[in-house]
């Protein structure tokens, strides 16, 4: 679809200000009184486009005025805006040259739903996970000082991301370095302070004004020779400010705190930001916004409208999702069923209750449910502490987020051999969220950990049984399952304990052919689809660690070609584990490892991503047939298989 075919083009007349802005310099030419009109246009445009494409809606609706004010006051892109994650940055994309392509957001070969340095010079730092903005912005601020360049650096972080320990590490370091950095807290859940209104907006303008800051600095200088009076003045200031703002923590970390400011009051935002831009050193602006602002359904339920499927812009009613049950649903049911059987079970999530399927558990077993915030490292060590006292923690976590807690997994769980079950969701390719959220690396970083059991279910029924097996295993165990639904195998109510490290033959070659496909996890369905055309033996491997060594050696004895198949990077993956076994046993058999290539797979539908990686059924069959042909007529110039 060309930009001229954008869904919004026909309505260009409805957005006269927005369509006059292709870059922030043009925004800064507007009069301040025009900005509220532009804010309304941006909201209507976001609702119109995302109603057709889906995407993240409520966060962007809440940051419209803040985004306008930041680009209006700061000289972007020379001044750096570092957005924490990308959910809140849709208005930023609209104002920085991506309006005409906005209808492609999160679609194959379209705009990313997150920030990408390769997409725009205005995306100062790429981010798909929360909690990184202050650290990155601090690095930029220090670089500006070392390079002797005059630029402002602003980090915009949501209140939810302040549950991330990394954010506090950065705040602590920034105060110590006395960096020229502005941190803007987008408090969209009223979780820090409810003190918003005319008085606090007025106070923010006063406290950020030149007169006040000059008196404040001058008073400190004069009173420095009179310690008792200096301390009295400092305590008085903190007492007055403490009555109307929760800034003590940030002041103690070395920041000059201003706020809270109404994040939808453009005059207050502009005045405060202009004043704060003239300051030096670490500054902290607390802005309170309403998630979903301007769209009644999103205001009423910002969680549901955080990420949306296509919807009716008049009513907010979303298109019905497919009725097929997902692996996440299977986990949700299993967790509640298991909790009913064992009162020692404890469920833990790092701020992903809905995404990981813990909503029902949190309602049915609130005393055993723990959302620890965006704190993946803490979630694992917290689980380790529970396990050390005889409880049975289950940590529900996305594969991509588990990467953040690798040290804790090794030192706090594995080395101590603590009984923690990891339910790893979103394994493999994840579709529209793209490379930042793909679970492409977990086999590689997990299978090198001694004593860890790693399971990969081929279908929904096996997923339930594997969760049960992992839970009953008296040591650390992992169940890795993909996003979305499986082949539709209905789980058994009565759970089965699977023998650890045992695979199963799902199809035997009719004519005792030379090909065996060793399929890991969700790729089994595709292997079974192409097996008849290839006359292949198919093995459901089930376990990545420990492998079924005996069955693999049997397959190597009976077949001349072993194909390993996984939705995971080839480098260090399950196929590599099979290769290592064959090498250890001195078994010289041809092996073809098929999986994700050595590249970051960009966003698109999961089927598009699989086809791009050569992991859809037609591509796999062609790749295997090509390998068989090469074996029949060796080509010394061949460099191996490529998708």
N, C-alpha and C positions, 0 to 999 in steps of 0.2 A: 504494500500500500504506500503510495507516494504521499508526501506531506500535503499536497493539494487535495488529497482524498480524505484528509483527516475528518473525523466525525464532527469536529467543532468548526470546520471551515464554513459550512453553510450558515453557521450562526455567528460569523465574524462580527456582524453588526451588534450582536448582544454583548460583545467584549471589546469596546473601542479602545479603552486604555491598555488592556492586557495585550492586544494585538499590535500596539504601538511600541512594545518593549521587547527587544531582542537581546538586550544586554543591560546590566545594572546601570551603566552610565546614563541610559535613557530614563531609567527610573528616577535617578537623582536630578533630572531636569524638571520633574513634575513639582507642582506646588504641594506643600504638605496637606492642604485641604482636599487635594484630589486622592490622597492615599486611602481613605475609608471607602471611596467608590471603587478603587482598584481592588481592595480587599474583598469587597462583595463579588466582583467579577471573578476573582481567583477561586473563591468558594464555589460559585455556581459552575465554573469550568471543571473543577475537580470532581464535583458530584456528577456532572454530565458525562465526563469521559470514563470515570471509574465505574459508573453504572453499566457501561458497555464492556469494559475490559476486566473489571475486578481489580484488586490491588489493596494497598493500605490506605484507608480513607480517614478514619477518625483522628489519627495523630497529625496528619497534614492540615486538617481543618482547624486544629487547635493552634497551629503555629503561623497562621497567615500574617497577622499583624507583626509578630516578632520577626518573621523573615523580611517583611517589607522594611521594618525599622533598621534592621542590621545592614541590609544592602543600601539603604538610603543614607545611613550615617557613615558607614565604613567604605573605603575605597577598594572594593573588591574588583579583580582578584589579587591586586597587590597586597591588600590586607587579607589575612587568611581567616575564613570561617570553617571551623572544624566541627562538623555535625556528628553527634554520637549516634551510631547506626544510621539507617536511612529512612525509617518509617516517618520521621517528622520533616523530611526534606523534600517532599513533593512540591510545595510552593517554591522552594529554592530552585528546583529544576525548571519550573515554568518561567522564572525570571532570568535564567541564565542560558537562553538560546535553545531550549529543548521543548518549547511549547508546541511547535508544529509536529513533532514526533512523539508527543506525549501519549498518543493513543496506542503506541507500541510497547508501553511499559510492561515489563515482566514477560514479554512475549519473545519467541525465538527470533534472534537477530535484532531485537528491538532494544529500547532503553532498559537499563537495569533498575530494579526496584530499590537499589541501595546506592551509595556513593561510589564512584569509580574515577580514579585519577585519569584513566585512559579515555573516559567519556567526555570530560570537560575540564578546562583549566580552573573552573570555579569550584570543582570538587578537590579541595586541598588535601584530603586524606580519605582513602577508601575505608569503608567500614561495613561489616555485616553483623558483627557482634557488639553488644553494649559494653560500655565502660572504658573505651579506648581513647575517647576524645581529649581528655585533659592531659594524658601522657603525651599524645602526639602533638598537641598544641604547645605543651611546655617545650618539647624538643624544637619546634619551629621558633618559639620565642627566644630560646637560648641561641639557636643558629643565627637569628637576626642580630643578636647582640655580638656574637663572635664575628659575623660578617660585616658588622657596622652598617647595617641597613635599617632604614626607618620604616617599619611596618607594624601594624597592629595584628595581634593574633587573638582570636575569639574561639573558645570551645563552648558548644551548646549541648548540654547534657540533660536528659530527662531525670525526673526524681526517681524513677524505678532503677535507673542505671547507677544511682548512688548507693544501691545495695551491693554493688560490686566493690570488692576490696581493692582492686586496681585503681579505682577512682580516688580512693582515700590515700593510697600510696602516692599518686600523682599530686594531689593537693598538698600533702605533707612536704613533698620535695619542692614544689613550686614556691611555697612559703619560705622554705629554707634558702632557695636560690634567689629570692627577691626578683623573680622574673617579671618582665613586662607582659602580663597575661591577663585577659579578661575571661572569666568563667561565667556563663549564663546558665542558670538552673531553670529549666522549663518544668515547673511543678504543675503537672496536669491532673494530679489525683488529690490535691489538697492534703497531701500526706505529711507535709512539714508545717504548714501554717495556714490558718483560715483568716488571718488578719489582712483582708484585702478591701480596698475602698479609697475614698477621697483622701482620708487622713494619711494613709500609708503612701499613696501616690505623691501627695504633697511633701511628705517627709523625705521620700526618696529623692525628689528634685532638690530639696534643701540640702540634704546630706551630700549629694553629688555635686553641688554648686561650687563655684570658685571661691565665693566668700567664705563659706563654711570650711572648706578644705584648707584655705589659707590660714584662717583663725586656728583651726585644729592643729596644723603643722607648727604655726608660730607659737601657740600656747605650749606645745610640747618642748619647743626650744627654750622658751623663757622659764618654764617650770622645771627644766632639767637640773637646775642648780638648787631647787627646793623639793627634794624627794617627797616629803609628806604631802605638799600641795599638788605635786604632779600625780601622785597615786590617788589623791582625792578627786582630782579632775578626771582621771581615767575611769575611776569607779562611778563617778556621776554620769559620765557619758554612756558607759555600758549599762547603767541602771535605766537611764531614759530610753536608750535604744532597745534594751531588753524587754521593755513593757510592750513594744509594738512590733518587734521583729525577732526571729529566731536565729540571729547571726553570731551568737557567742562562739559556737564551734568553729566557724570559718574565720572569725577574727583571731581565735587562738592559734589557728594554723598559719596565720600571717597574712590573711586576706583582708582587704578593706571591703566590708560587706554593705550592700545597699539593697533595700527591698523590705517586704515584698511589693512588687509593682503589678498592677493589673495588666496582664499580657494582651488584652484586647483594647486597651486605651492607647491609641497611637500617639496622642500628644504627650502622655506621660512617658511612654517608651522612648520617643524621639528626644525629649528633653533630657532624660536620664542618661541615655546612651551617648548623647553629645557631650555631656559633662564628664562621663566616665572615660570617654575616648581621650580626653585631655589629661587624664591622670597617668601616673606611672606606677610600676610595681604590680603585685598580684591584686586583682579586684574580683569581686564576686557579686553578681547581680541575680537576685532571686525574682523570677517572673512567674506569676500564677496564671495558668491558662485553663480553658475548658476543652477537654478532648471531645472532638466531634462538633465543635462550635459552628452554629449556623445551619445544622441539618438535624431536625428534631429527632428522627430515629436514632442517629448516632449520639446525640446528647443524652438520650434516654438510656442507651445501652452501648457505651463506648467500647466495651469488651467485644461484643458481637461484631461491631462495625470497625474494629481495629483493622482486620483484613476481610475484604468482602469478595464474594463472587458477583457476577453481574446482577443488577437489581433494578427495580422500578424507581426512578428518581423522584416520582411524586409521592409514593407510599413508603419507599425504603424496603419493600418486600423483595427478598433475594430469590434467585432461581433455586429450585430444589436441587440438592446435591444427589448424586447417585445413592441408591438405597443399599448398595452392597456394603457389607461390614468391612472395616479396615483392620489392619494388624493392631492399631492403637485401641480399637474397640475390644479386640480379643484380650489385650493386656488389661484393659479396664475391668472387664468381667472377671478375668482370672484373679486380679488383685483383690476384689471384693469377696470372691468365693474363698480364696485362700485365707483372707483375714477372718472370715466366719469360722474357719477351722482352727486357726492358730492365733491366739491373742498376743503372741509375741511379735507378730508381723507389724512393721512400721513402714509407712510410705513416705518417700522424700522426693521433692522436686526442686530444682533451682529455677523458680519463677516460670514454670511451664505447666501449670495445672491443666489448662484446657488442651494444649497441644499434645501433652503426654498421656492424657486419658485418666486424670486423677480427680475429676469433678465428683463423680459418684462416690468414690472412696472418701473424699474430703467431707462429704455430707453424712455418709453412713458411719464413718469412724473418725470424727474430728479430733479426738484425743490422740489418735495415732497417725495423724497427717501433719506433715511439716513442709511448708514452702519456705525455703531459706533465702529467697531472693536471688538476684543474679550473682550467685556466689558458688560457682561450680566446685572450686577447690574446697571450700568449706563444706559443701554437701557431702563429699566423699569422706572427709575426716570426721565429720559429724556422724556419718553412718558407721565409721570405724569405732568411734567411741561407744555408740549404741551396741554394736556387735560385741565389743569387749566386755560388756556387762550382761551378755546373754540374750539380748533381743535379736530379732531377725529383720534387719533393714533391707528394703528394696528401693533402690535408687532408679527413678525413671528419668532418663536423660537422653538428649539427642546425641548422635554420634559426633557431630561437629562441636558440640559444647563439652563433651567428655575430653576432647583434646586439651582443654584448659586445665584439667585436673590430673594430668598424667603423673606428675610427681607424687601426688597424694595417693593415687591408685597403687603405685609401686611401693612407696615407703610406709604408708599408713594402713593399707589393706593387705597387699600381697605378701610383703616380707613378714608381716605378723600373722599371715594365714587366717584372717578374720572372715567370718561367714557373712559376706555381703553379696547380695544379688544385684546385678546391673541389668536393667531392661533398657537396651539401647535402641531407640527409635530413630527414624529417618536415616537408615543405613543405605548407602549407595546414592544414586542420583535422586534429586528431590524436586525437579521441575523448575517452576518459576522463581524460586528463591536463589537458584544458581549456585555458583562455585563456593560462596561463603558458607552455605548451609549444607553442602553435599557431605555425606558420610563416606568418603572415598578411601580413608586411610586406617580404619580401626583394626582390620586384620593385622596389618603390618606393625602397628605400634602395640597391639595387645599380645600377639602370639609369641613375642620374645620375653614375656614376663613369666618367670617360672611358676608352675603350680596353678596357673589360671586356666579354667575350662571355658572354651569359646564355642557356642552353638549358633547355627544359622538355620532357621526353619524354612522349609520349602513351601509350606502352606499354613493356613490358619489353625488347623487341628494340631499340626506339629508344633506350632508356636505355643499353644496352650500347654502341651505336654512338656516342652522344653523349659518353659517358665517354672513349671512344677518340679522338673528335674533339677534345675538350677537352685531353686529354693531349698530343696531337700539335701542338696550336696553340701556337706559340712565344711565348705571352704569357698573362696571367691569364685564366682561363676558369672558368665556373661551370656545373654541371649540377644542376638542382633537381628532386627527385623526392619523391613523397608517401609517407606511412606506409602500410604494408600492401601488398597485392597489386594488380596491374593487371588489364587485361582478359584476360590469359592468353596473350599472344603470345610464343611461345618464341623466345628470342634466338638469333641465328645464331652458330655457333662462330667463323666468320671475320668479324672486325669490319670495318665500313665507315667511311670518312672522309666525313662529311657536308659539303656545301658550306656555308660560314659564311653565315648570314643568308638562307637560302633556305627558304621554306615550300612546302607541297604541297597541291594541291586533292584532297580525298578523296571528294567527292561533288559532282556538278553538277546543278543544278535540272533536273528533267525537262521542265518547261514554260517554262524560262527565267524563273523566278519573280523576284520583286523582293527576295528575302531572301538574304543571305550571312552565315553564322556563322563568325567568326574565333575558333577555339578554341585556347587555350594549355594545353599540358601535359595532365594527366589528365582535363580536362573534355572532351576530344575524344570519348571514348566516349559521354558523355551527349548531346553535340551530334549524333552520328551516330544515336543512338537516336530523337531527336525530329525529325530532318531530314525523313524521308518524310512525316510528317503536316503539316509546314509547307512542303513542297516547297522546301527550302533548299539552297543551295550551302554546302558545308562545307570549310573550310580548316584544315589542321593547321599552325599558325603556327611551331611548333618553336623559333624564336628570339624572345626578348623584346628582345635587343639583339645585333647590329643587326637591326632589322625588315626584312622583305622589302617595301621601299617600293613596288617595281614591281607586285607582285601585289596589294598593298592598294589601290593606285590603280586597278588593273584591276577589282577588285571594286567599288570606288566608282563606276566608270564604268558597270558593267553592272547594278548593283542600286540600288534606292532606299533600302534599309535595311541597314546593317551592324550586326550584333550581335557584340560582343566578349564572350568567356566565359572566366573564370579563377577558380581557387580561391585568391583573394588579395583583399585589400581593393581596392575600386574606386578609392579616393583614391590617386592616384599610381601605379596599377598598369599592367598591360599595355594595358588599354583606354585609359587616359590617354595612353599613348605613341602609340596609333593616332590618337586625337583631335588630338594635337599635330601629327602628320604631315599630317592632312587640313587643319588650319588653315594650316600652312606652305605647302601646295600650293593654298590657296584653293579647296578642293573642298567645296562645300556639299551634303553628303549627311547624311541622318538616321543617327545612331549611337546605339545603346543599349548601355551598358556594364553587364554583369551580373557580379557577383562578391560578395565578402563585404561586408556592410553596415558602416557606421561605428559599430561596437559590439564589445565584447569577448564572444566567443561562449563560453558556459559549457560545462562538460563534459557528456558524453553519448556515445552511439555516433556514429561518423562519419556514418552514414546519418541519424541524428536531427539532427545539426548541419547537414548539408546541407539537409535539409527545412526546418529553422528559418530558414535563410538564403535559402530560395527557390531553391536550386541543385540540387534533385532534378529528375528528368525531368518529372514532371507540372507542377511549379511553373514550371519554365523555359518549357515550352510555353505555359502560361497567360499568363505575363508577356510573351512575345513576341507572342502573339495579341492581347493587350490593346494593345500598342504599335502593331501593324498597324491595329487598329480605330481608335485615336486618330488615326493618320495619315490614315485615310480620312474621318473626321469630326472635325476639329480641335476640341478643347475648350479654350477660353482659360483655364479655371480649373484645368486639369490641372497638377500639380506634378511629374510624372514617375513613373517606375516605383518601386514599393515591394514588397519581398518579403512 
